[in-house]
Amino acid sequence: MINAAVILAGGLGKRLYPLTKVLPKPLLPVGNNSILESLIMLLKRNNVKTIYIATNYLHDEIVNKIGDGKKYKIKILYSRERKKLGTCGPLSLLKDKLTNPFFVLNGDILTTANLNDIRKYSIKKKSILTVVTKEINLPFRFGKVTTKNNYITKLEEKPTYKQEILSGIYVCKPEIFKFIPDNKYFGMDDLIKKLMKKKIKISKYLLKNYWIDIGQLDDYEIAKQKKEAKK
């Protein structure tokens, strides 16, 4: 059973300026709740009992808004970075707390992911890291030309390419801390590359549910519009 989760909420959110000059990205509203509150409720629905929120930028704003979790009926604790630690480094500050498998979620995503299914899958695969991926469509701005012997044989007008990406959802087992440096800037991509270099297997779960990354203004507007449409 996975009872704990870490939400990474320490980023500056520069791509969402000017909105994030006074409000941390995870507290941006989407519908009736902030992004962070939506993640908290997702974790609660999936039987997580304790959430650690890793903060840095505008830490006090997050604590004042979210509190200890009583209003959400879930236990919430905080881990504050004193310097930038990236998307994986903050976990090193919690290694004494996370002695059982745990979820890690980026604090700037919205999703209806079934974390219970992901939990079961990760246990079955027996790897120390399960990476949840999402398949997205990437539009190409130009017409793609295929040629042979200097003659055009095929033309695709602005084709769309499918790409599998990191969704910002992970399942980690405590053994992972052997590969995360203490209190140093370290990204999830660094961790994945390090494990691959050591030939340690990393399991993958392809997410089929709704998912959006709210890292840029355009994406944030899309998320808000979808919430409004559901009302």
Secondary structure, DSSP 8 states (H G I E B T S, - for coil): ---EEEEE-----GGGTTGGGTS-GGG-EETTEEHHHHHHHHHHHTT--EEEEEE-TTHHHHHHHHTTSGGGTSEEEEEE-SS--TTTGGGGGGTTT--S-EEEEETTEEE---HHHHHHHHHHHT-SEEEEEEEEEEE-SS-EEEEETTEEEEEESS-EEEEEEEEEEEEE-GGGGGGS-TTS---HHHHHHHHHHTT---EEEEE-S-EEE--SHHHHHHHHHHHHHH-
